């Protein structure tokens, strides 16, 4: 089983088939609309656009587990992301990334160590997980590391399928 086999819903609540991204690199990010790091949406959208033709898909996963910073409904989240940051990349349902209700997607991702070699719970909004085209989590970048930073770009470049 890989990340692409995890069952999940889209932000609208409809089943969302991650298998359609098999063969693409995936950057999964737990996102929030009312966080000091929310402006990272701009860099995430830019990455999604820049690397789309080379096989990168950015996937946002709204989460309200950190400081109640994603309190909105699915409709409110979608409207905020589209109107404030022009987000066009896909978004999952709002989900838990830690604790007993941790979504299976993040159960598969959180064993991935960060740049300091530490795995485990997500610490805050806008942690970024890079998944290879075969569905293997390969890199993790904590919140302070911007999506357009050299280390994230280098990691993406290494696994792009084309």
C-alpha positions as CSV (number, residue, x, y, z in Angstrom):
1,X,0.0,0.0,0.0
2,X,1.2,3.5,-0.9
3,X,0.0,7.0,-0.3
4,X,-1.8,6.7,-3.6
5,X,-4.0,3.9,-2.2
6,X,-5.3,5.9,0.8
7,X,-9.0,6.6,0.8
8,X,-9.8,10.3,1.3
9,X,-12.4,12.8,0.3
10,X,-12.1,16.1,-1.5
11,X,-12.8,19.4,0.2
12,X,-16.4,19.1,-1.2
13,X,-16.8,15.8,0.5
14,X,-16.8,13.7,-2.6
15,X,-14.5,10.6,-2.8
16,X,-11.1,11.8,-4.0
17,X,-9.0,9.2,-5.8
18,X,-5.3,9.8,-5.0
19,X,-4.5,6.9,-7.4
20,X,-5.0,9.3,-10.3
21,X,-1.7,11.0,-9.2
22,X,0.3,7.8,-9.3
23,X,3.3,8.5,-11.5
24,X,3.5,12.1,-10.3
25,X,5.5,13.6,-7.5
26,X,3.1,14.9,-4.7
27,X,3.7,17.7,-2.2
28,X,1.2,17.2,0.6
29,X,0.7,20.2,3.0
30,X,-1.5,20.6,6.0
31,X,-3.0,24.0,5.5
32,X,-4.9,26.6,7.6
33,X,-6.5,29.9,6.6
34,X,-5.9,31.9,9.8
35,X,-2.2,31.1,10.5
36,X,0.8,33.3,10.4
37,X,2.1,30.9,7.7
38,X,-1.0,31.2,5.5
39,X,0.9,33.3,3.0
40,X,2.7,30.1,2.0
41,X,-0.3,29.5,-0.2
42,X,1.2,31.9,-2.7
43,X,4.4,29.9,-3.0
44,X,2.5,26.6,-3.0
45,X,0.4,27.8,-5.9
46,X,3.5,29.1,-7.8
47,X,5.1,25.6,-7.3
48,X,2.0,23.9,-8.5
49,X,1.9,26.0,-11.7
50,X,5.7,25.9,-12.3
51,X,6.1,22.2,-12.0
52,X,2.7,20.9,-13.3
53,X,4.1,20.0,-16.7
54,X,6.9,18.1,-15.1
55,X,4.7,15.9,-12.9
56,X,4.3,17.7,-9.5
57,X,0.9,17.9,-7.8
58,X,0.5,20.1,-4.7
59,X,-2.2,18.7,-2.4
60,X,-3.6,20.9,0.4
61,X,-5.0,19.2,3.5
62,X,-7.0,21.6,5.7
63,X,-6.5,21.0,9.4
64,X,-7.9,22.7,12.5
65,X,-5.7,21.0,15.1
66,X,-3.3,23.9,15.6
67,X,-4.7,27.0,17.4
68,X,-8.2,26.7,15.8
69,X,-6.7,28.3,12.7
70,X,-8.9,26.5,10.2
71,X,-12.4,26.8,11.7
72,X,-14.3,27.4,8.5
73,X,-16.6,25.1,6.5
74,X,-15.5,23.5,3.3
75,X,-17.2,26.2,1.3
76,X,-15.5,29.0,3.4
77,X,-12.1,27.3,3.0
78,X,-12.5,27.0,-0.8
79,X,-13.6,30.6,-1.2
80,X,-10.8,32.0,1.0
81,X,-8.1,30.0,-0.9
82,X,-9.5,30.9,-4.3
83,X,-10.2,34.6,-3.7
84,X,-7.3,35.4,-1.4
85,X,-4.5,33.3,-2.9
86,X,-5.8,32.1,-6.3
87,X,-5.3,28.5,-5.2
88,X,-6.1,26.0,-8.0
89,X,-4.4,22.9,-6.6
90,X,-6.6,20.2,-5.2
91,X,-7.6,20.2,-1.5
92,X,-8.8,17.3,0.7
93,X,-11.5,17.3,3.3
94,X,-10.6,19.0,6.6
95,X,-8.8,16.3,8.6
96,X,-6.8,15.5,11.7
97,X,-3.0,15.1,11.2
98,X,-2.2,14.0,14.8
99,X,-3.8,12.1,17.6
100,X,-6.3,9.2,17.7
101,X,-8.3,10.6,14.7
102,X,-5.2,11.0,12.5
103,X,-6.2,10.5,8.9
104,X,-4.5,7.5,7.3
105,X,-2.8,9.8,4.8
106,X,-0.9,11.5,7.6
107,X,-0.4,8.2,9.3
108,X,1.5,7.2,6.2
109,X,3.4,10.5,6.0
110,X,4.5,11.2,9.6
111,X,7.1,8.4,9.7
112,X,9.1,10.5,7.3
113,X,11.9,12.4,9.0
114,X,12.4,16.1,8.6
115,X,15.7,17.8,7.7
116,X,16.9,17.2,11.3
117,X,16.1,13.5,11.1
118,X,13.0,13.8,13.3
119,X,9.8,12.0,12.5
120,X,6.5,11.8,14.4
121,X,3.6,14.2,14.9
122,X,3.1,17.2,12.7
123,X,4.1,20.3,14.8
124,X,2.2,23.1,13.1
125,X,0.3,24.2,10.0
126,X,2.1,24.1,6.6
127,X,4.3,21.1,7.1
128,X,5.3,19.8,3.7
129,X,5.7,16.1,2.8
130,X,7.2,15.1,-0.6
131,X,6.0,11.8,-2.1
132,X,7.8,10.1,-5.0
133,X,5.9,9.1,-8.1
134,X,5.6,5.5,-6.8
135,X,3.9,6.7,-3.6
136,X,6.8,6.6,-1.1
137,X,7.1,9.6,1.3
138,X,10.7,10.8,0.8
139,X,11.1,14.2,2.4
140,X,9.5,16.4,5.1
141,X,9.9,20.1,5.6
142,X,8.6,21.8,8.8
143,X,6.6,25.0,8.8
144,X,9.5,27.6,8.8
145,X,10.9,26.1,5.5
146,X,9.1,27.9,2.7
147,X,7.7,25.9,-0.1
148,X,9.9,27.8,-2.6
149,X,13.1,27.5,-0.6
150,X,16.1,26.0,-2.3
151,X,16.0,22.8,-0.2
152,X,12.4,22.1,-1.2
153,X,13.0,22.9,-4.8
154,X,16.1,20.6,-4.9
155,X,14.1,17.8,-3.3
156,X,11.3,18.2,-5.9
157,X,13.7,18.3,-8.8
158,X,15.3,15.0,-7.7
159,X,12.0,13.1,-7.9
160,X,10.1,14.7,-10.8
161,X,9.0,12.1,-13.3
162,X,9.7,14.3,-16.3
